[in-house]
Amino acid sequence: MASVALKPLTLQIISDSICPFCYLGYRQITLAMEAAKKEALPVDFKLRFKPFLLDPSLPTDKPLNKRTLYYGKFGKENFERMEKQMIARGKDVGINYSYDGDVRQTTESHRLIEKAFLVGGEQKQRAVVEALFAGYFENARDVGDHGFLVNCAVNAGVFGNADEALAFFKSAELKDVVTKDIGEAQKMGVQGVPFVVLNNKYAVSGAQGQDAFLSVFRKLAAEASPAITTEQGEVC
C-alpha cells in the first residue's frame, strides 16, 4: 500500500501564561491532535507559541495575590462563580485548576518560551509551556519568579544549568522579540486569547473544545486552500 503524503498543518498559538482559557485550549488542541492521528488524518502538526499580555499593567518586579486582584477586578461573588466554572471545565480535560498563589506580568515567561523554541524547536517550547501552565494553574507557582522560571528552563533542557538560565533572565535577551510579536498580534486584531492561526489561513479564537478543533483539522486535511475565516470561542 502506498503511503499517503502528509499535509503540513501549522498552528500558531497566541497565548498568555496566566490565561486559564489558554491552558484549557491547549489541552483541547492536544486531545484533538490525538484524535486526528487515530482517524489517520493526513496531516503533519507543527505547533509554535507566540506571546500576548493579558494585563500589561501588572507589575514585573513584585507579585500580587491572585484572589485579591480578581476580587477587585470582578467582585468576590462573581469571581467565585467563575472559579467554580473553570475548575469544572478543567476537570473535563485533566486540569486541576487552583487560584491560590500570586500573579504578575508575563514578559519573562514569554522570553523563556521563545528561547525554548530557538534552542530546541517545538519539543522544548511545548515542554516549557506545559511546565508554566501546570505550575501556575495547578501548583500556585509565580510565572514571573526567576527561581521558578530557571527550574522550568533547566528541566526542559533549554539551558545546561541554573547559572546559565539565571544569566538569561538577568539579561534583556529576546525582550525586543517578545515586544515585537505582541505588537504583531495586536495588528492582527487579537483582543483575547487563545487565538490560533492554522496554516496562516484559518483562525480559531478561544477554547472551543476538542471537537471544534478536530473539525477544523478535518477541514484543513480535506481542503487545498480553505478560505480565511475565524471561529469564535471563550477567551481571556
MIDOSE-1310 file (N, C-alpha, C; in nm, 2 decimals, decimal comma, always signed):
residues 236
masv	+0,09/-0,12/+0,00/+0,00/+0,00/+0,00/+0,09/+0,12/+0,00; +0,06/+0,22/-0,09/+0,14/+0,34/-0,10/+0,11/+0,43/+0,02; +0,21/+0,49/+0,07/+0,19/+0,58/+0,19/+0,13/+0,71/+0,14; +0,05/+0,77/+0,23/-0,02/+0,89/+0,20/+0,07/+1,01/+0,24
alkp	+0,09/+1,10/+0,15/+0,17/+1,22/+0,18/+0,09/+1,31/+0,28; +0,16/+1,35/+0,39/+0,10/+1,43/+0,49/+0,11/+1,58/+0,46; +0,00/+1,64/+0,48/-0,01/+1,79/+0,46/+0,04/+1,86/+0,58; +0,13/+1,96/+0,57/+0,17/+2,04/+0,69/+0,05/+2,11/+0,74
ltlq	+0,04/+2,10/+0,88/-0,07/+2,18/+0,94/+0,00/+2,25/+1,06; +0,02/+2,38/+1,03/+0,09/+2,46/+1,13/-0,02/+2,53/+1,22; +0,01/+2,53/+1,35/-0,07/+2,60/+1,45/+0,02/+2,71/+1,52; -0,01/+2,83/+1,50/+0,05/+2,94/+1,57/-0,05/+2,98/+1,68
iisd	-0,01/+2,95/+1,81/-0,09/+2,96/+1,92/-0,05/+3,09/+2,00; -0,13/+3,19/+1,99/-0,11/+3,32/+2,06/-0,17/+3,30/+2,19; -0,09/+3,31/+2,30/-0,15/+3,29/+2,43/-0,07/+3,36/+2,54; -0,12/+3,36/+2,66/-0,05/+3,41/+2,78/-0,04/+3,31/+2,89
sicp	+0,06/+3,31/+2,96/+0,09/+3,21/+3,06/-0,01/+3,21/+3,18; -0,08/+3,33/+3,20/-0,17/+3,34/+3,31/-0,32/+3,34/+3,26; -0,34/+3,29/+3,14/-0,48/+3,29/+3,09/-0,53/+3,15/+3,10; -0,64/+3,13/+3,19/-0,69/+2,99/+3,21/-0,74/+2,93/+3,08
fcyl	-0,80/+3,01/+2,99/-0,86/+2,95/+2,87/-0,75/+2,91/+2,77; -0,63/+2,97/+2,79/-0,51/+2,93/+2,71/-0,47/+2,79/+2,74; -0,46/+2,76/+2,87/-0,43/+2,63/+2,92/-0,54/+2,53/+2,87; -0,66/+2,57/+2,89/-0,77/+2,48/+2,85/-0,77/+2,46/+2,70
gyrq	-0,75/+2,56/+2,63/-0,75/+2,55/+2,48/-0,63/+2,46/+2,43; -0,52/+2,48/+2,50/-0,40/+2,40/+2,46/-0,43/+2,25/+2,48; -0,49/+2,22/+2,60/-0,52/+2,08/+2,63/-0,62/+2,03/+2,53; -0,72/+2,11/+2,49/-0,82/+2,07/+2,39/-0,75/+2,04/+2,25
itla	-0,66/+2,13/+2,22/-0,58/+2,11/+2,09/-0,51/+1,98/+2,09; -0,44/+1,95/+2,20/-0,36/+1,82/+2,21/-0,45/+1,70/+2,20; -0,57/+1,71/+2,27/-0,66/+1,60/+2,26/-0,72/+1,58/+2,11; -0,74/+1,69/+2,05/-0,79/+1,69/+1,91/-0,68/+1,63/+1,82
meaa	-0,55/+1,67/+1,84/-0,45/+1,61/+1,76/-0,44/+1,46/+1,78; -0,45/+1,41/+1,90/-0,45/+1,27/+1,93/-0,57/+1,20/+1,85; -0,68/+1,26/+1,85/-0,80/+1,21/+1,78/-0,77/+1,21/+1,63; -0,71/+1,31/+1,58/-0,68/+1,32/+1,44/-0,59/+1,21/+1,40
kkea	-0,49/+1,18/+1,48/-0,40/+1,07/+1,45/-0,47/+0,94/+1,45; -0,56/+0,92/+1,54/-0,64/+0,79/+1,55/-0,73/+0,78/+1,42; -0,77/+0,89/+1,37/-0,85/+0,89/+1,25/-0,76/+0,88/+1,12; -0,63/+0,88/+1,14/-0,54/+0,88/+1,03/-0,55/+1,00/+0,94
lpvd	-0,59/+1,11/+0,99/-0,59/+1,23/+0,91/-0,45/+1,26/+0,85; -0,45/+1,29/+0,72/-0,32/+1,30/+0,65/-0,25/+1,44/+0,68; -0,22/+1,47/+0,80/-0,17/+1,60/+0,84/-0,05/+1,58/+0,93; +0,05/+1,67/+0,92/+0,17/+1,67/+1,00/+0,16/+1,80/+1,08
fklr	+0,13/+1,79/+1,21/+0,11/+1,90/+1,30/+0,25/+1,97/+1,34; +0,25/+2,10/+1,33/+0,36/+2,18/+1,38/+0,31/+2,29/+1,46; +0,35/+2,30/+1,59/+0,30/+2,40/+1,68/+0,41/+2,50/+1,71; +0,36/+2,63/+1,73/+0,45/+2,73/+1,78/+0,37/+2,83/+1,86
fkpf	+0,42/+2,86/+1,98/+0,36/+2,96/+2,07/+0,41/+3,10/+2,04; +0,32/+3,19/+2,05/+0,35/+3,33/+2,03/+0,29/+3,41/+2,15; +0,35/+3,52/+2,19/+0,31/+3,59/+2,32/+0,19/+3,69/+2,31; +0,13/+3,70/+2,42/+0,02/+3,80/+2,44/+0,03/+3,84/+2,58
lldp	+0,01/+3,97/+2,61/+0,00/+4,02/+2,75/-0,15/+4,04/+2,79; -0,20/+3,95/+2,87/-0,34/+3,97/+2,91/-0,36/+4,09/+2,99; -0,27/+4,13/+3,07/-0,28/+4,25/+3,15/-0,14/+4,32/+3,16; -0,11/+4,41/+3,07/+0,02/+4,48/+3,07/+0,04/+4,56/+3,19
slpt	-0,06/+4,60/+3,27/-0,05/+4,68/+3,38/+0,00/+4,61/+3,51; +0,01/+4,48/+3,50/+0,06/+4,40/+3,62/+0,20/+4,43/+3,64; +0,25/+4,44/+3,76/+0,39/+4,46/+3,79/+0,48/+4,35/+3,75; +0,60/+4,38/+3,71/+0,70/+4,27/+3,68/+0,80/+4,25/+3,80
dkpl	+0,81/+4,35/+3,89/+0,91/+4,34/+4,00/+0,85/+4,28/+4,13; +0,72/+4,27/+4,14/+0,66/+4,21/+4,26/+0,53/+4,14/+4,23; +0,51/+4,03/+4,30/+0,38/+3,95/+4,27/+0,26/+4,01/+4,34; +0,15/+3,99/+4,29/+0,02/+4,02/+4,35/-0,06/+3,90/+4,38
nkrt	-0,13/+3,90/+4,50/-0,21/+3,78/+4,53/-0,32/+3,77/+4,43; -0,34/+3,65/+4,37/-0,44/+3,63/+4,27/-0,58/+3,66/+4,32; -0,62/+3,61/+4,43/-0,76/+3,63/+4,48/-0,78/+3,78/+4,51; -0,68/+3,85/+4,57/-0,70/+3,99/+4,59/-0,72/+4,07/+4,46
lyyg	-0,64/+4,03/+4,36/-0,65/+4,10/+4,23/-0,79/+4,07/+4,17; -0,83/+3,95/+4,17/-0,95/+3,91/+4,09/-1,08/+3,95/+4,17; -1,07/+3,96/+4,30/-1,18/+4,01/+4,38/-1,20/+4,16/+4,34; -1,09/+4,23/+4,33/-1,10/+4,37/+4,30/-1,15/+4,39/+4,16
kfgk	-1,11/+4,30/+4,07/-1,15/+4,32/+3,93/-1,29/+4,27/+3,89; -1,33/+4,16/+3,95/-1,46/+4,10/+3,91/-1,56/+4,11/+4,03; -1,52/+4,13/+4,15/-1,61/+4,12/+4,26/-1,60/+3,98/+4,32; -1,60/+3,96/+4,45/-1,58/+3,83/+4,52/-1,68/+3,73/+4,47
enfe	-1,81/+3,77/+4,47/-1,91/+3,67/+4,43/-1,90/+3,63/+4,29; -1,88/+3,72/+4,20/-1,86/+3,69/+4,05/-1,74/+3,60/+4,03; -1,63/+3,64/+4,10/-1,51/+3,56/+4,08/-1,52/+3,42/+4,13; -1,59/+3,40/+4,24/-1,60/+3,26/+4,30/-1,69/+3,18/+4,21
rmek	-1,79/+3,24/+4,14/-1,87/+3,17/+4,04/-1,79/+3,13/+3,92; -1,70/+3,22/+3,87/-1,61/+3,20/+3,76/-1,51/+3,09/+3,80; -1,46/+3,09/+3,92/-1,37/+2,99/+3,96/-1,43/+2,85/+3,96; -1,55/+2,84/+4,01/-1,61/+2,70/+4,01/-1,63/+2,65/+3,87
qmia	-1,67/+2,74/+3,78/-1,70/+2,70/+3,64/-1,57/+2,66/+3,58; -1,46/+2,73/+3,60/-1,33/+2,70/+3,54/-1,28/+2,57/+3,60; -1,29/+2,54/+3,73/-1,25/+2,42/+3,78/-1,32/+2,30/+3,72; -1,45/+2,32/+3,70/-1,53/+2,21/+3,63/-1,49/+2,19/+3,49
rgkd	-1,46/+2,30/+3,42/-1,41/+2,29/+3,28/-1,28/+2,22/+3,27; -1,19/+2,25/+3,37/-1,06/+2,19/+3,37/-1,06/+2,04/+3,39; -1,15/+1,99/+3,48/-1,16/+1,85/+3,51/-1,19/+1,77/+3,39; -1,27/+1,83/+3,29/-1,31/+1,75/+3,17/-1,19/+1,72/+3,09
vgin	-1,07/+1,79/+3,10/-0,96/+1,77/+3,02/-0,83/+1,74/+3,10; -0,85/+1,70/+3,23/-0,74/+1,66/+3,32/-0,66/+1,78/+3,38; -0,72/+1,89/+3,39/-0,66/+2,01/+3,45/-0,72/+2,03/+3,59; -0,64/+2,04/+3,69/-0,68/+2,07/+3,83/-0,66/+2,22/+3,86
ysyd	-0,75/+2,31/+3,82/-0,73/+2,45/+3,84/-0,73/+2,49/+3,98; -0,63/+2,57/+4,02/-0,63/+2,63/+4,15/-0,60/+2,78/+4,14; -0,67/+2,86/+4,21/-0,65/+3,01/+4,21/-0,57/+3,06/+4,33; -0,50/+2,97/+4,39/-0,41/+3,01/+4,50/-0,28/+3,07/+4,44
gdvr	-0,20/+3,14/+4,52/-0,07/+3,19/+4,48/-0,08/+3,33/+4,42; +0,03/+3,36/+4,35/+0,05/+3,50/+4,31/+0,05/+3,51/+4,15; +0,04/+3,64/+4,11/+0,04/+3,66/+3,97/+0,12/+3,79/+3,94; +0,18/+3,80/+3,82/+0,24/+3,92/+3,78/+0,25/+3,92/+3,63
qtte	+0,30/+4,03/+3,57/+0,31/+4,04/+3,43/+0,40/+3,93/+3,37; +0,38/+3,89/+3,25/+0,44/+3,77/+3,20/+0,55/+3,78/+3,09; +0,61/+3,90/+3,08/+0,71/+3,91/+2,98/+0,82/+3,81/+3,00; +0,86/+3,78/+3,12/+0,97/+3,69/+3,15/+0,94/+3,55/+3,10
shrl	+0,81/+3,51/+3,13/+0,78/+3,37/+3,08/+0,78/+3,36/+2,93; +0,73/+3,47/+2,86/+0,73/+3,47/+2,72/+0,87/+3,47/+2,66; +0,97/+3,53/+2,73/+1,11/+3,53/+2,68/+1,16/+3,38/+2,69; +1,12/+3,31/+2,79/+1,17/+3,17/+2,81/+1,10/+3,09/+2,70
ieka	+0,97/+3,11/+2,68/+0,90/+3,03/+2,57/+0,97/+3,05/+2,44; +1,00/+3,17/+2,40/+1,07/+3,20/+2,28/+1,21/+3,14/+2,27; +1,28/+3,15/+2,38/+1,42/+3,09/+2,39/+1,41/+2,94/+2,37; +1,31/+2,88/+2,43/+1,30/+2,73/+2,42/+1,28/+2,69/+2,27
flvg	+1,20/+2,77/+2,20/+1,18/+2,73/+2,06/+1,31/+2,75/+1,98; +1,39/+2,85/+2,01/+1,51/+2,88/+1,93/+1,62/+2,77/+1,97; +1,61/+2,72/+2,09/+1,71/+2,62/+2,13/+1,67/+2,48/+2,08; +1,54/+2,45/+2,10/+1,50/+2,31/+2,07/+1,37/+2,29/+2,00
geqk	+1,33/+2,40/+1,93/+1,21/+2,38/+1,84/+1,08/+2,36/+1,92; +0,99/+2,29/+1,85/+0,86/+2,27/+1,91/+0,86/+2,19/+2,04; +0,95/+2,08/+2,04/+0,95/+1,99/+2,16/+0,99/+2,07/+2,29; +1,09/+2,14/+2,28/+1,13/+2,21/+2,41/+1,04/+2,33/+2,44
qrav	+0,98/+2,39/+2,34/+0,89/+2,50/+2,36/+0,76/+2,45/+2,43; +0,71/+2,34/+2,38/+0,59/+2,28/+2,44/+0,62/+2,23/+2,59; +0,74/+2,18/+2,61/+0,78/+2,13/+2,74/+0,78/+2,25/+2,84; +0,83/+2,36/+2,80/+0,83/+2,48/+2,88/+0,69/+2,53/+2,90
veal	+0,61/+2,54/+2,80/+0,47/+2,59/+2,81/+0,39/+2,51/+2,90; +0,40/+2,38/+2,89/+0,33/+2,29/+2,98/+0,37/+2,30/+3,12; +0,50/+2,32/+3,15/+0,55/+2,34/+3,28/+0,50/+2,47/+3,34; +0,50/+2,57/+3,26/+0,45/+2,70/+3,31/+0,30/+2,69/+3,34
fagy	+0,22/+2,64/+3,25/+0,08/+2,62/+3,27/+0,05/+2,54/+3,40; +0,11/+2,43/+3,41/+0,09/+2,34/+3,53/+0,13/+2,41/+3,66; +0,25/+2,47/+3,65/+0,30/+2,54/+3,77/+0,21/+2,65/+3,82; +0,16/+2,73/+3,72/+0,08/+2,85/+3,76/-0,06/+2,81/+3,80
fena	-0,12/+2,73/+3,72/-0,26/+2,70/+3,74/-0,29/+2,58/+3,83; -0,20/+2,49/+3,85/-0,22/+2,38/+3,94/-0,14/+2,37/+4,07; -0,03/+2,44/+4,07/+0,06/+2,44/+4,18/+0,10/+2,57/+4,24; +0,02/+2,67/+4,21/+0,04/+2,81/+4,27/+0,18/+2,86/+4,26
rdvg	+0,24/+2,84/+4,15/+0,37/+2,90/+4,12/+0,36/+3,03/+4,05; +0,46/+3,12/+4,07/+0,46/+3,25/+4,02/+0,54/+3,25/+3,89; +0,47/+3,27/+3,77/+0,54/+3,27/+3,64/+0,63/+3,39/+3,62; +0,64/+3,48/+3,71/+0,73/+3,59/+3,70/+0,85/+3,57/+3,79
dhgf	+0,85/+3,47/+3,87/+0,96/+3,44/+3,96/+1,08/+3,37/+3,89; +1,19/+3,43/+3,89/+1,31/+3,38/+3,82/+1,35/+3,24/+3,87; +1,33/+3,21/+4,00/+1,36/+3,08/+4,05/+1,28/+2,97/+3,99; +1,15/+3,00/+3,97/+1,06/+2,90/+3,91/+1,09/+2,89/+3,76
lvnc	+1,12/+3,00/+3,70/+1,15/+3,00/+3,55/+1,28/+2,93/+3,53; +1,38/+2,95/+3,61/+1,50/+2,88/+3,60/+1,48/+2,73/+3,60; +1,40/+2,68/+3,70/+1,37/+2,54/+3,71/+1,31/+2,48/+3,59; +1,21/+2,56/+3,53/+1,14/+2,51/+3,41/+1,24/+2,51/+3,30
avna	+1,33/+2,61/+3,29/+1,42/+2,61/+3,18/+1,52/+2,50/+3,18; +1,57/+2,47/+3,30/+1,67/+2,36/+3,31/+1,61/+2,22/+3,29; +1,49/+2,20/+3,35/+1,42/+2,08/+3,34/+1,38/+2,04/+3,19; +1,36/+2,15/+3,12/+1,32/+2,13/+2,98/+1,44/+2,12/+2,89
gvfg	+1,56/+2,14/+2,94/+1,68/+2,13/+2,86/+1,71/+2,25/+2,78; +1,65/+2,37/+2,82/+1,68/+2,49/+2,74/+1,82/+2,54/+2,78; +1,86/+2,52/+2,90/+1,99/+2,56/+2,95/+2,05/+2,44/+3,02; +2,18/+2,44/+3,02/+2,25/+2,33/+3,08/+2,25/+2,33/+3,23
nade	+2,24/+2,44/+3,29/+2,24/+2,45/+3,44/+2,17/+2,58/+3,48; +2,15/+2,59/+3,61/+2,08/+2,71/+3,67/+2,15/+2,84/+3,65; +2,28/+2,84/+3,65/+2,36/+2,96/+3,63/+2,34/+3,02/+3,49; +2,34/+2,93/+3,39/+2,31/+2,98/+3,26/+2,17/+3,03/+3,24
alaf	+2,08/+2,97/+3,30/+1,94/+3,01/+3,29/+1,92/+3,15/+3,36; +1,98/+3,16/+3,48/+1,97/+3,29/+3,56/+2,03/+3,40/+3,48; +2,14/+3,37/+3,42/+2,21/+3,48/+3,34/+2,12/+3,53/+3,22; +2,04/+3,44/+3,17/+1,95/+3,48/+3,06/+1,84/+3,57/+3,12
fksa	+1,79/+3,54/+3,23/+1,68/+3,62/+3,29/+1,74/+3,76/+3,34; +1,86/+3,76/+3,37/+1,92/+3,89/+3,42/+1,96/+3,98/+3,30; +1,95/+3,92/+3,18/+1,98/+4,00/+3,06/+1,85/+4,05/+3,00; +1,87/+4,12/+2,88/+1,75/+4,17/+2,81/+1,72/+4,08/+2,68
elkd	+1,79/+3,97/+2,68/+1,78/+3,89/+2,55/+1,63/+3,85/+2,52; +1,59/+3,88/+2,40/+1,46/+3,84/+2,34/+1,35/+3,93/+2,39; +1,38/+4,03/+2,47/+1,27/+4,12/+2,51/+1,21/+4,20/+2,39; +1,30/+4,24/+2,30/+1,26/+4,31/+2,18/+1,18/+4,22/+2,09
vvtk	+1,21/+4,09/+2,08/+1,14/+3,99/+2,00/+1,00/+3,97/+2,06; +0,99/+3,96/+2,19/+0,86/+3,94/+2,25/+0,77/+4,06/+2,23; +0,83/+4,18/+2,25/+0,75/+4,30/+2,23/+0,70/+4,31/+2,09; +0,79/+4,28/+1,99/+0,75/+4,28/+1,85/+0,64/+4,19/+1,82
dige	+0,65/+4,06/+1,87/+0,54/+3,96/+1,85/+0,41/+4,00/+1,91; +0,41/+4,06/+2,03/+0,29/+4,11/+2,09/+0,23/+4,22/+2,00; +0,31/+4,31/+1,95/+0,26/+4,41/+1,86/+0,20/+4,35/+1,73; +0,26/+4,25/+1,68/+0,21/+4,18/+1,56/+0,07/+4,12/+1,59
aqkm	+0,05/+4,06/+1,70/-0,08/+4,01/+1,74/-0,18/+4,12/+1,75; -0,14/+4,23/+1,80/-0,24/+4,34/+1,81/-0,27/+4,39/+1,67; -0,18/+4,40/+1,58/-0,20/+4,44/+1,44/-0,30/+4,35/+1,37; -0,29/+4,22/+1,41/-0,38/+4,12/+1,35/-0,53/+4,14/+1,41
gvqg	-0,54/+4,22/+1,51/-0,67/+4,24/+1,57/-0,70/+4,14/+1,69; -0,60/+4,07/+1,74/-0,62/+3,98/+1,85/-0,65/+4,06/+1,98; -0,76/+4,04/+2,04/-0,80/+4,11/+2,16/-0,82/+4,01/+2,28; -0,83/+3,89/+2,25/-0,84/+3,79/+2,35/-0,77/+3,66/+2,31
vpfv	-0,73/+3,58/+2,41/-0,65/+3,46/+2,38/-0,72/+3,34/+2,46; -0,70/+3,22/+2,41/-0,61/+3,18/+2,30/-0,66/+3,22/+2,16; -0,57/+3,25/+2,07/-0,60/+3,28/+1,93/-0,51/+3,19/+1,85; -0,57/+3,10/+1,77/-0,49/+3,00/+1,70/-0,50/+3,03/+1,55
vlnn	-0,39/+3,05/+1,48/-0,38/+3,06/+1,34/-0,33/+2,94/+1,28; -0,41/+2,88/+1,19/-0,38/+2,75/+1,13/-0,34/+2,77/+0,98; -0,22/+2,72/+0,94/-0,17/+2,74/+0,81/-0,18/+2,88/+0,75; -0,17/+2,98/+0,85/-0,18/+3,12/+0,81/-0,30/+3,16/+0,73
kyav	-0,41/+3,07/+0,74/-0,53/+3,10/+0,67/-0,66/+3,09/+0,75; -0,65/+3,01/+0,86/-0,78/+2,98/+0,93/-0,75/+3,02/+1,08; -0,84/+3,09/+1,14/-0,82/+3,13/+1,28/-0,93/+3,08/+1,37; -0,89/+3,04/+1,48/-0,98/+2,99/+1,59/-0,96/+3,08/+1,71
sgaq	-1,06/+3,15/+1,76/-1,04/+3,23/+1,87/-1,11/+3,17/+1,99; -1,04/+3,14/+2,10/-1,10/+3,08/+2,22/-1,08/+2,93/+2,23; -1,11/+2,89/+2,35/-1,11/+2,74/+2,38/-1,24/+2,68/+2,34; -1,25/+2,64/+2,22/-1,38/+2,59/+2,17/-1,42/+2,45/+2,19
gqda	-1,32/+2,37/+2,24/-1,35/+2,23/+2,27/-1,27/+2,14/+2,17; -1,25/+2,02/+2,22/-1,17/+1,92/+2,14/-1,24/+1,90/+2,00; -1,38/+1,88/+2,00/-1,45/+1,85/+1,88/-1,44/+1,96/+1,78; -1,44/+2,09/+1,83/-1,43/+2,20/+1,74/-1,30/+2,21/+1,67
flsv	-1,19/+2,19/+1,75/-1,06/+2,19/+1,69/-1,04/+2,07/+1,59; -1,09/+1,95/+1,63/-1,09/+1,84/+1,54/-1,16/+1,86/+1,41; -1,27/+1,93/+1,41/-1,35/+1,97/+1,29/-1,26/+2,06/+1,20; -1,19/+2,15/+1,26/-1,11/+2,24/+1,18/-0,99/+2,16/+1,12
frkl	-0,94/+2,06/+1,19/-0,83/+1,98/+1,14/-0,88/+1,90/+1,02; -1,00/+1,85/+1,03/-1,06/+1,77/+0,92/-1,08/+1,86/+0,79; -1,13/+1,98/+0,82/-1,14/+2,07/+0,70/-1,01/+2,10/+0,63; -0,91/+2,13/+0,71/-0,78/+2,16/+0,65/-0,72/+2,04/+0,59
aaea	-0,75/+1,92/+0,64/-0,70/+1,80/+0,57/-0,76/+1,77/+0,44; -0,89/+1,82/+0,43/-0,97/+1,79/+0,30/-0,96/+1,90/+0,20; -0,93/+2,02/+0,24/-0,93/+2,14/+0,15/-0,79/+2,18/+0,12; -0,77/+2,21/-0,01/-0,64/+2,25/-0,06/-0,61/+2,39/-0,02
spai	-0,71/+2,48/-0,03/-0,69/+2,62/+0,01/-0,81/+2,68/+0,07; -0,83/+2,65/+0,20/-0,95/+2,69/+0,27/-0,96/+2,85/+0,28; -1,08/+2,90/+0,28/-1,09/+3,04/+0,29/-1,05/+3,09/+0,43; -1,01/+3,22/+0,43/-0,97/+3,28/+0,56/-1,09/+3,31/+0,64
tteq	-1,11/+3,23/+0,75/-1,23/+3,26/+0,84/-1,19/+3,25/+0,98; -1,27/+3,30/+1,07/-1,24/+3,30/+1,21/-1,36/+3,24/+1,29; -1,33/+3,13/+1,37/-1,43/+3,08/+1,46/-1,41/+3,14/+1,60; -1,52/+3,17/+1,67/-1,51/+3,24/+1,80/-1,55/+3,15/+1,91
gevc	-1,47/+3,15/+2,02/-1,50/+3,07/+2,14/-1,46/+3,15/+2,26; -1,45/+3,08/+2,38/-1,42/+3,15/+2,50/-1,27/+3,19/+2,51; -1,25/+3,32/+2,55/-1,12/+3,37/+2,56/-1,10/+3,44/+2,69; -0,97/+3,47/+2,72/-0,94/+3,56/+2,83/-0,94/+3,70/+2,79
